[in-house]
């Protein structure tokens, strides 16, 4: 497992995609601790984990955005 910054990933994408063929590469954005994983397991996809279980659908995201926009304009 290798953990790198998002800036390091952007500057050396090919290197880390190649590395991900043999190990998991975690890319972390320091500003908000967001993390994504580049990996290839035997089945060719990432295994479910707690982050995936907390994920929301695009429809749920859109509904939340609409609610937030309505709240902002209601205050004004």
Buried (B, 14 or more C-beta within 10 A) or exposed (E): EEEBEBEBBEEEEEEBEEBBEEEBBBBBEEEEEEEBBBBBEEEEEBEEEEEEEEEEEEEEEEEEEEEEEEEEEEEE
